Amino acid sequence: MPHNRKGCLAGCISDYRGDGPDGFGVEPLGGTFGQVVSMAPYIEARIEGSGVQVTVGNSSFNAAGEGKNTAVVKSLEYGCINKMEGKIEIVDEIGGDLGFLNTSLNKMEKCIPNLGTGHRLIFRVGWVGIDCNGNKFQKLSPRMRSIINIISSQVSNGLIKFTMNFGPVEAALQIYRPDVTFGTDEDPITITDALKQLGNYTEGGSPKLEIKYAQQDADGKIEIVDSFNWRNYGKKGPEAKWPCNLQNKYETIAKWIAPYRVQDGADDRGLVLIHGTENPSEVVLLLDPSPIEEERKNLKSVICNYVVNGGSCSNVLEFNPKLDIISVMRKTRSGGSSGGALTSNGEFVEDDNNPTPERKGADAGPQTQVIPTQAVVYSAGTSNAQKEMKKSQEAHLRAEGLVTAFGGIEAELRIVGSTLPEYHSLNFAARFVSITIINPFSIRGGGDKSCGDFLQKADCNQFLSNKGWLVLGWSHSIQEGSFVTTLKVQLAAPGVDITTSADNKLGANDTGIEIDNTC
């Protein structure tokens, strides 16, 4: 288990540190407690409204208040890139009328339009333990809420084990495709008002959707705002009539937003659709928080510093970077057709002589065409509709990089289970971690130059060590006494990531190295 000695690691590591706390000094205990004698992963879960709770401990689920603890959590796995999904396994000795599952199901609301309290799984994870002085402690994550989608059971050896898969309200919304229009030609409404009405629309059984707007504050954290400053249209956005055209609410949002972008200072930015982890009915339109090229050279918002090959000083378990050389050579993402503003794939080529912009380097699939929607023709005019929509889609493509890894160097960083709030919330978006890789043992020549010796040369790997690893998402796995957190990260490569130029260093900051022969 990592300890908290100051100065445990020194030397070249300091060259790659960001402004965040040292990962080897804050996880999982954070220096709050004394010398640890024993510690163990912890899970706490309940179905909202049922009044019963199940954990991994000996006092989990008191059946009917009789002092008999019959149900216990076996494992929990969940993760989030643009939405949180996961599953929890629970073993129940009884499994009948007094079982945890039946007790909880009887409290559920069995009506899709009322999807909410009776269907929500509330859970949190963390560490519990005791120190040398007999002091008990616990360090837990924030409470998260998610909609229970599927419950499956397995009966064997006199026990019943059931698995609950959970996620946002998205799954329930996929089957509802409203045919309604908000606003008219004679009485148009703004996109902000149309989105609010769409979220509250429940005819035909469609669940409500809470649509919110968010952007990154000066400290790099995500904050909810009332509205955006829409390019050319101000705070409330463009006015038009807004049809659903028999698409579900997610597809409708993407269609409506596709032609428009948000003005942020002197820059125009796109939007990316993500889900909240504390409210599964919440959909957040996040203003692209990716820093522009000049800002990338002075990275902000470093959540933590992690050291690979740091021995007992580090809580990193595994690191496995991967370079997609084909994407690097082509300098663009792979082919395929466009799926809308928030799901598009491709890079558009500016060509004033071509009225239909095409995607560059996308041979494996139909070419993307920009077809103006009725709303953008109404709000921007016929002559400007296509040009405005193309620029907006380019902005949305840049924003999509937050949830769709492409090009550059991708990796998974496995660490001792984290309770940091950022790794259980929306605050991962456009945040960075500093990763320093200490080169492993190397074979050097012996004193008589006849035989090699294994010697440790504690140098840092200059290619992969960087404070600009962008966090794309996270996942947690607790099972059989282990608690592991995995971060999906990406390092921008010059000429590959569309937010960096070929003149930048690896990672687009001062800790990266120059790469020769870059297009």
RODREN-395397 format. One record per residue (C-alpha): y negated, x negated, z; residue in one letter. Coordinates in pm, whole numbers, plus 50000, padded with zeros to 5 digits. Example, Ala and Ser with C-alpha at 12.3 -4.5 7.8 and 13.67 -1.06 7.14 Angstrom:
{{50450,48770,50780},"A"},
{{50106,48633,50714},"S"},
This chain:
{{50000,50000,50000},"M"},
{{49656,49856,49911},"P"},
{{49444,49735,50198},"H"},
{{49070,49721,50240},"N"},
{{48988,49355,50299},"R"},
{{48644,49275,50166},"K"},
{{48648,48992,49917},"G"},
{{49020,49041,49860},"C"},
{{48961,48975,49492},"L"},
{{48688,48748,49356},"A"},
{{48615,48519,49066},"G"},
{{48593,48649,48711},"C"},
{{48654,49007,48829},"I"},
{{48286,49039,48916},"S"},
{{48200,48991,48548},"D"},
{{48350,49328,48460},"Y"},
{{48250,49544,48753},"R"},
{{48036,49850,48700},"G"},
{{47813,50021,48951},"D"},
{{48093,50235,49100},"G"},
{{48300,50166,49412},"P"},
{{48591,49924,49396},"D"},
{{48911,50115,49321},"G"},
{{49116,49875,49529},"F"},
{{48894,49948,49832},"G"},
{{48860,50327,49826},"V"},
{{49202,50467,49737},"E"},
{{49377,50640,49892},"P"},
{{49228,50590,50239},"L"},
{{48877,50474,50171},"G"},
{{48854,50252,50477},"G"},
{{48803,50555,50701},"T"},
{{49109,50497,50915},"F"},
{{49262,50203,51097},"G"},
{{49584,50023,51015},"Q"},
{{49825,50278,50869},"V"},
{{50173,50306,51016},"V"},
{{50302,50591,50803},"S"},
{{50163,50811,50529},"M"},
{{50301,51066,50285},"A"},
{{50183,51282,49991},"P"},
{{50078,51635,50077},"Y"},
{{50068,51963,49881},"I"},
{{49927,52294,49996},"E"},
{{49954,52606,49780},"A"},
{{49913,52982,49809},"R"},
{{49864,53282,49586},"I"},
{{49519,53424,49646},"E"},
{{49535,53751,49835},"G"},
{{49896,53712,49954},"S"},
{{49811,53557,50290},"G"},
{{50111,53321,50278},"V"},
{{50107,52947,50222},"Q"},
{{50365,52689,50125},"V"},
{{50344,52311,50171},"T"},
{{50570,52005,50170},"V"},
{{50588,51997,50550},"G"},
{{50838,52122,50808},"N"},
{{50613,52416,50900},"S"},
{{50590,52546,50543},"S"},
{{50600,52926,50496},"F"},
{{50682,53110,50817},"N"},
{{50899,53398,50691},"A"},
{{50781,53730,50836},"A"},
{{50624,53547,51129},"G"},
{{50960,53484,51288},"E"},
{{50921,53108,51314},"G"},
{{51167,53046,51032},"K"},
{{51031,52810,50772},"N"},
{{51225,52884,50457},"T"},
{{51018,52775,50155},"A"},
{{50884,52432,50064},"V"},
{{50710,52271,49765},"V"},
{{50942,52041,49573},"K"},
{{50697,51905,49316},"S"},
{{50357,51962,49159},"L"},
{{50228,51831,48828},"E"},
{{49894,51915,48671},"Y"},
{{49634,51758,48448},"G"},
{{49309,51820,48265},"C"},
{{49141,51704,47948},"I"},
{{48945,52011,47838},"N"},
{{49143,52252,48057},"K"},
{{49368,52228,48360},"M"},
{{49736,52312,48322},"E"},
{{50041,52238,48533},"G"},
{{50349,52359,48715},"K"},
{{50468,52381,49074},"I"},
{{50832,52392,49192},"E"},
{{50917,52574,49517},"I"},
{{51258,52585,49688},"V"},
{{51325,52898,49895},"D"},
{{51625,52940,50126},"E"},
{{51596,53316,50138},"I"},
{{51460,53421,49801},"G"},
{{51495,53790,49888},"G"},
{{51256,54042,50039},"D"},
{{51123,53784,50283},"L"},
{{51107,53503,50029},"G"},
{{50780,53339,49933},"F"},
{{50799,53457,49574},"L"},
{{50861,53824,49651},"N"},
{{50601,53828,49926},"T"},
{{50346,53686,49684},"S"},
{{50444,53904,49387},"L"},
{{50401,54219,49592},"N"},
{{50036,54123,49643},"K"},
{{49968,54058,49275},"M"},
{{49755,54287,49065},"E"},
{{49974,54388,48772},"K"},
{{49689,54462,48531},"C"},
{{49554,54219,48273},"I"},
{{49192,54348,48277},"P"},
{{49187,54274,48650},"N"},
{{49324,53926,48597},"L"},
{{49190,53731,48890},"G"},
{{49257,53734,49262},"T"},
{{49618,53853,49252},"G"},
{{49718,53603,48984},"H"},
{{49545,53290,49107},"R"},
{{49728,52995,49251},"L"},
{{49507,52802,49495},"I"},
{{49618,52451,49575},"F"},
{{49507,52107,49686},"R"},
{{49678,51772,49724},"V"},
{{49629,51451,49915},"G"},
{{49764,51219,50182},"W"},
{{49860,51273,50547},"V"},
{{49962,51007,50796},"G"},
{{49923,50837,51130},"I"},
{{49769,50502,51230},"D"},
{{49859,50241,51491},"C"},
{{49672,50430,51763},"N"},
{{49858,50754,51702},"G"},
{{49563,50913,51527},"N"},
{{49664,51164,51260},"K"},
{{49461,51188,50943},"F"},
{{49449,51365,50612},"Q"},
{{49253,51305,50296},"K"},
{{49266,51596,50053},"L"},
{{49133,51686,49711},"S"},
{{48902,51984,49651},"P"},
{{49075,52322,49628},"R"},
{{49159,52423,49273},"M"},
{{49233,52765,49128},"R"},
{{49442,52852,48826},"S"},
{{49602,53158,48666},"I"},
{{49981,53190,48705},"I"},
{{50124,53241,48356},"N"},
{{50503,53207,48380},"I"},
{{50748,53224,48671},"I"},
{{51105,53104,48614},"S"},
{{51387,53092,48868},"S"},
{{51708,52899,48920},"Q"},
{{51974,52997,49174},"V"},
{{52231,52737,49280},"S"},
{{52397,52602,49596},"N"},
{{52279,52896,49800},"G"},
{{51912,52828,49727},"L"},
{{51661,52966,49483},"I"},
{{51415,52738,49310},"K"},
{{51133,52888,49111},"F"},
{{50875,52723,48892},"T"},
{{50526,52860,48834},"M"},
{{50336,52742,48527},"N"},
{{49962,52783,48555},"F"},
{{49647,52733,48352},"G"},
{{49312,52892,48268},"P"},
{{49265,53251,48158},"V"},
{{49287,53131,47796},"E"},
{{49653,53227,47753},"A"},
{{49583,53590,47844},"A"},
{{49287,53604,47607},"L"},
{{49476,53481,47301},"Q"},
{{49633,53822,47236},"I"},
{{49306,54018,47253},"Y"},
{{49107,54013,46930},"R"},
{{48807,54246,46961},"P"},
{{48646,54402,46655},"D"},
{{48296,54446,46786},"V"},
{{47948,54324,46689},"T"},
{{47672,54245,46933},"F"},
{{47324,54315,46801},"G"},
{{47226,54464,46464},"T"},
{{47015,54370,46163},"D"},
{{46741,54597,46294},"E"},
{{46778,54484,46656},"D"},
{{46911,54126,46667},"P"},
{{46984,53953,46997},"I"},
{{46986,53587,47097},"T"},
{{47304,53381,47107},"I"},
{{47264,53346,47485},"T"},
{{47267,53724,47529},"D"},
{{47551,53764,47279},"A"},
{{47768,53511,47467},"L"},
{{47705,53693,47795},"K"},
{{47801,54028,47642},"Q"},
{{48111,53875,47486},"L"},
{{48226,53737,47822},"G"},
{{48179,54076,47992},"N"},
{{48350,54272,47713},"Y"},
{{48673,54426,47849},"T"},
{{48754,54713,47612},"E"},
{{49112,54707,47492},"G"},
{{49225,54519,47803},"G"},
{{49055,54185,47740},"S"},
{{48992,53991,48065},"P"},
{{48640,53884,48153},"K"},
{{48523,53535,48072},"L"},
{{48248,53364,48268},"E"},
{{48048,53158,48018},"I"},
{{47829,52887,48165},"K"},
{{47615,52603,48035},"Y"},
{{47631,52250,48171},"A"},
{{47490,51905,48110},"Q"},
{{47502,51564,48272},"Q"},
{{47235,51486,48531},"D"},
{{47063,51153,48591},"A"},
{{47350,51037,48817},"D"},
{{47613,51114,48556},"G"},
{{47747,51428,48726},"K"},
{{47792,51761,48553},"I"},
{{47542,52028,48658},"E"},
{{47527,52396,48562},"I"},
{{47202,52500,48391},"V"},
{{47057,52837,48291},"D"},
{{47036,52765,47919},"S"},
{{46983,52496,47656},"F"},
{{46688,52410,47435},"N"},
{{46842,52511,47105},"W"},
{{46713,52313,46809},"R"},
{{46443,52517,46625},"N"},
{{46505,52822,46847},"Y"},
{{46404,52742,47206},"G"},
{{46569,52836,47535},"K"},
{{46745,53158,47437},"K"},
{{46867,53033,47102},"G"},
{{46873,53193,46756},"P"},
{{46856,53569,46702},"E"},
{{47106,53748,46480},"A"},
{{47385,54000,46492},"K"},
{{47709,53846,46620},"W"},
{{48044,53984,46495},"P"},
{{48382,53897,46652},"C"},
{{48574,53965,46329},"N"},
{{48905,54024,46509},"L"},
{{48907,53674,46661},"Q"},
{{48978,53605,47026},"N"},
{{48690,53510,47252},"K"},
{{48747,53135,47219},"Y"},
{{48752,53146,46840},"E"},
{{48446,53369,46845},"T"},
{{48249,53126,47061},"I"},
{{48337,52838,46828},"A"},
{{48233,53038,46522},"K"},
{{47903,53143,46670},"W"},
{{47804,52797,46788},"I"},
{{47912,52608,46475},"A"},
{{47577,52631,46289},"P"},
{{47356,52534,46582},"Y"},
{{47286,52230,46798},"R"},
{{47087,52154,47110},"V"},
{{46774,51941,47128},"Q"},
{{46788,51688,47409},"D"},
{{46477,51475,47408},"G"},
{{46447,51322,47064},"A"},
{{46818,51368,46995},"D"},
{{47019,51660,46866},"D"},
{{47350,51705,47047},"R"},
{{47658,51916,47000},"G"},
{{47867,52114,47247},"L"},
{{48224,52089,47369},"V"},
{{48414,52375,47531},"L"},
{{48588,52292,47860},"I"},
{{48729,52490,48153},"H"},
{{48644,52478,48520},"G"},
{{48913,52369,48767},"T"},
{{48790,52585,49055},"E"},
{{48751,52905,48853},"N"},
{{49011,52963,48577},"P"},
{{48800,53241,48421},"S"},
{{48512,53001,48367},"E"},
{{48440,52846,48029},"V"},
{{48172,52578,48019},"V"},
{{47971,52490,47712},"L"},
{{47905,52126,47792},"L"},
{{47617,51950,47622},"L"},
{{47751,51629,47473},"D"},
{{47689,51373,47750},"P"},
{{47794,51073,47540},"S"},
{{47519,50812,47559},"P"},
{{47353,50709,47239},"I"},
{{47417,50361,47104},"E"},
{{47129,50193,47287},"E"},
{{47235,50349,47617},"E"},
{{47595,50235,47580},"R"},
{{47481,49876,47635},"K"},
{{47378,49960,47992},"N"},
{{47659,50182,48109},"L"},
{{47594,50433,48383},"K"},
{{47828,50665,48568},"S"},
{{48107,50417,48644},"V"},
{{48332,50615,48878},"I"},
{{48543,50327,49001},"C"},
{{48653,49968,48938},"N"},
{{49025,49904,48891},"Y"},
{{49211,49574,48879},"V"},
{{49536,49529,48686},"V"},
{{49771,49258,48817},"N"},
{{49578,49245,49143},"G"},
{{49887,49241,49364},"G"},
{{49852,49400,49707},"S"},
{{49474,49410,49661},"C"},
{{49502,49669,49384},"S"},
{{49630,50025,49368},"N"},
{{49698,50007,48992},"V"},
{{50064,50075,48915},"L"},
{{50067,50046,48536},"E"},
{{49834,50001,48241},"F"},
{{49942,50043,47877},"N"},
{{49667,50012,47614},"P"},
{{49739,50100,47252},"K"},
{{49542,50011,46939},"L"},
{{49579,50240,46637},"D"},
{{49526,49977,46368},"I"},
{{49531,50226,46080},"I"},
{{49247,50427,46231},"S"},
{{49058,50106,46292},"V"},
{{49097,49999,45928},"M"},
{{48989,50335,45794},"R"},
{{48698,50365,46038},"K"},
{{48756,50742,46070},"T"},
{{48986,50997,46219},"R"},
{{49295,51123,46042},"S"},
{{49297,51413,45797},"G"},
{{49350,51783,45835},"G"},
{{49135,52089,45789},"S"},
{{48845,52195,46004},"S"},
{{48914,52438,46286},"G"},
{{48559,52529,46380},"G"},
{{48270,52372,46565},"A"},
{{48462,52285,46878},"L"},
{{48792,52188,46717},"T"},
{{48692,52017,46393},"S"},
{{48854,51696,46270},"N"},
{{48684,51468,46022},"G"},
{{48364,51282,45948},"E"},
{{48104,51420,45711},"F"},
{{47935,51216,45439},"V"},
{{47563,51264,45381},"E"},
{{47498,51321,45010},"D"},
{{47185,51503,44897},"D"},
{{47328,51535,44546},"N"},
{{47639,51716,44664},"N"},
{{47571,52070,44793},"P"},
{{47916,52079,44957},"T"},
{{47959,51784,45195},"P"},
{{48307,51638,45205},"E"},
{{48493,51460,45477},"R"},
{{48531,51083,45440},"K"},
{{48876,50925,45454},"G"},
{{49068,51250,45492},"A"},
{{49329,51237,45220},"D"},
{{49605,51414,45415},"A"},
{{49481,51771,45397},"G"},
{{49226,52002,45237},"P"},
{{48867,51881,45223},"Q"},
{{48630,52033,45478},"T"},
{{48359,52253,45334},"Q"},
{{48054,52382,45515},"V"},
{{48034,52758,45465},"I"},
{{47729,52913,45631},"P"},
{{47796,53206,45860},"T"},
{{47610,53533,45839},"Q"},
{{47427,53449,46161},"A"},
{{47291,53114,46040},"V"},
{{47175,53269,45711},"V"},
{{46992,53533,45914},"Y"},
{{46833,53287,46158},"S"},
{{46772,52980,45937},"A"},
{{46721,53139,45598},"G"},
{{46926,53105,45284},"T"},
{{46773,52777,45169},"S"},
{{46827,52591,45499},"N"},
{{47153,52751,45616},"A"},
{{47398,52500,45471},"Q"},
{{47194,52192,45563},"K"},
{{47146,52309,45922},"E"},
{{47510,52400,45961},"M"},
{{47626,52061,45832},"K"},
{{47404,51874,46077},"K"},
{{47524,52095,46361},"S"},
{{47889,52039,46280},"Q"},
{{47832,51664,46282},"E"},
{{47684,51695,46631},"A"},
{{47981,51902,46748},"H"},
{{48219,51642,46605},"L"},
{{48058,51372,46817},"R"},
{{48089,51592,47125},"A"},
{{48454,51657,47047},"E"},
{{48528,51289,47109},"G"},
{{48521,51369,47481},"L"},
{{48847,51563,47457},"V"},
{{49004,51425,47138},"T"},
{{49092,51058,47142},"A"},
{{49045,50886,46810},"F"},
{{49024,50528,46693},"G"},
{{48932,50252,46934},"G"},
{{49177,50149,47204},"I"},
{{49350,50423,47403},"E"},
{{49537,50370,47728},"A"},
{{49687,50532,48035},"E"},
{{49601,50387,48373},"L"},
{{49848,50483,48647},"R"},
{{49720,50441,49001},"I"},
{{49819,50541,49354},"V"},
{{49747,50915,49388},"G"},
{{49373,50978,49395},"S"},
{{49179,51233,49600},"T"},
{{48845,51138,49446},"L"},
{{48667,51466,49357},"P"},
{{48593,51340,49006},"E"},
{{48964,51333,48929},"Y"},
{{49006,51699,49022},"H"},
{{48696,51849,48858},"S"},
{{48482,51863,48546},"L"},
{{48300,51547,48645},"N"},
{{48532,51327,48441},"F"},
{{48336,51410,48125},"A"},
{{48167,51099,47981},"A"},
{{48226,50905,48302},"R"},
{{48351,50548,48288},"F"},
{{48590,50331,48484},"V"},
{{48577,49955,48496},"S"},
{{48915,49794,48430},"I"},
{{48972,49423,48490},"T"},
{{49303,49275,48371},"I"},
{{49411,48953,48537},"I"},
{{49629,48752,48301},"N"},
{{49986,48721,48432},"P"},
{{50177,48399,48498},"F"},
{{50164,48155,48210},"S"},
{{50391,47863,48117},"I"},
{{50216,47529,48135},"R"},
{{50341,47181,48077},"G"},
{{50489,46990,48372},"G"},
{{50349,46667,48515},"G"},
{{50579,46454,48296},"D"},
{{50506,46677,47992},"K"},
{{50878,46732,47942},"S"},
{{50929,47070,48105},"C"},
{{50718,47380,48152},"G"},
{{50616,47516,48490},"D"},
{{50533,47873,48585},"F"},
{{50178,47852,48709},"L"},
{{49938,48133,48786},"Q"},
{{49602,48093,48620},"K"},
{{49396,48379,48761},"A"},
{{49180,48432,48456},"D"},
{{49061,48771,48338},"C"},
{{49173,48903,48001},"N"},
{{48854,48893,47798},"Q"},
{{48970,49136,47532},"F"},
{{49074,49433,47748},"L"},
{{48868,49375,48062},"S"},
{{48563,49599,48027},"N"},
{{48343,49830,48230},"K"},
{{48317,50074,47940},"G"},
{{48654,50253,47954},"W"},
{{48569,50618,47891},"L"},
{{48770,50872,48094},"V"},
{{48907,51145,47864},"L"},
{{49119,51322,48124},"G"},
{{49343,51295,48427},"W"},
{{49680,51411,48556},"S"},
{{49854,51409,48893},"H"},
{{50223,51409,48978},"S"},
{{50366,51458,49328},"I"},
{{50741,51462,49360},"Q"},
{{51010,51314,49584},"E"},
{{50764,51144,49814},"G"},
{{50545,50982,49547},"S"},
{{50190,51067,49442},"F"},
{{50068,50912,49116},"V"},
{{49744,50972,48927},"T"},
{{49719,50891,48556},"T"},
{{49386,50845,48379},"L"},
{{49366,50877,48002},"K"},
{{49098,50631,47894},"V"},
{{48950,50494,47573},"Q"},
{{48755,50182,47484},"L"},
{{48511,50211,47196},"A"},
{{48577,49966,46912},"A"},
{{48295,49856,46681},"P"},
{{48292,50045,46353},"G"},
{{48565,50283,46468},"V"},
{{48415,50513,46727},"D"},
{{48147,50718,46555},"I"},
{{47910,50651,46845},"T"},
{{47919,50275,46792},"T"},
{{47816,50048,46507},"S"},
{{47998,49749,46363},"A"},
{{47738,49524,46529},"D"},
{{47838,49624,46881},"N"},
{{48069,49441,47113},"K"},
{{48403,49592,47215},"L"},
{{48321,49874,47452},"G"},
{{47960,49874,47327},"A"},
{{47835,49695,47638},"N"},
{{47762,49346,47761},"D"},
{{48110,49290,47910},"T"},
{{48284,49326,47574},"G"},
{{48356,49051,47324},"I"},
{{48251,49015,46963},"E"},
{{48512,49112,46704},"I"},
{{48512,48918,46381},"D"},
{{48573,49066,46036},"N"},
{{48444,49410,46132},"T"},
{{48339,49630,45841},"C"},
